[in-house]
């Protein structure tokens, strides 16, 4: 399952990303302040126009 987490830099967002990745899901998260350090979560710092 693909999961989008809005607010991935906060405590809850990081934990949701970490647990979702550990369960084998593909995780994408918005991160306005800084990247987290959750294992299994890749940070992509690029912007794409829609």
C-alpha positions as CSV (number, residue, x, y, z in Angstrom):
1,X,0.0,0.0,0.0
2,X,1.2,3.6,-0.7
3,X,0.8,6.0,2.2
4,X,1.2,9.8,2.2
5,X,1.8,11.4,5.6
6,X,1.3,15.1,5.8
7,X,3.6,16.5,8.5
8,X,6.3,13.9,8.4
9,X,8.8,16.0,10.4
10,X,6.8,15.9,13.6
11,X,6.9,13.2,16.3
12,X,3.7,11.5,15.1
13,X,4.5,11.8,11.5
14,X,8.0,10.2,12.0
15,X,6.5,7.4,14.0
16,X,3.8,6.7,11.4
17,X,6.4,6.7,8.7
18,X,8.6,4.4,10.6
19,X,5.9,1.9,11.5
20,X,4.4,2.0,8.0
21,X,7.8,1.4,6.4
22,X,8.5,-1.4,8.8
23,X,5.2,-3.1,7.8
24,X,6.4,-3.0,4.2
25,X,4.4,-0.1,2.9
26,X,5.7,2.6,0.4
27,X,5.7,5.8,2.4
28,X,5.9,9.4,1.3
29,X,5.8,12.3,3.7
30,X,5.7,16.1,3.5
31,X,8.4,17.7,5.6
32,X,8.5,21.5,5.9
33,X,11.1,21.9,8.6
34,X,13.7,19.1,8.5
35,X,14.1,15.5,7.5
36,X,13.6,12.8,10.1
37,X,15.9,9.8,10.8
38,X,13.4,7.0,10.8
39,X,14.9,3.7,9.5
40,X,13.7,2.6,6.1
41,X,12.3,6.1,5.2
42,X,14.0,7.9,2.3
43,X,14.1,11.7,2.2
44,X,13.6,13.3,-1.2
45,X,14.3,17.0,-1.3
46,X,12.9,17.8,-4.7
47,X,9.9,19.7,-5.9
48,X,7.9,18.9,-9.0
49,X,5.4,21.1,-10.7
50,X,2.0,19.5,-11.2
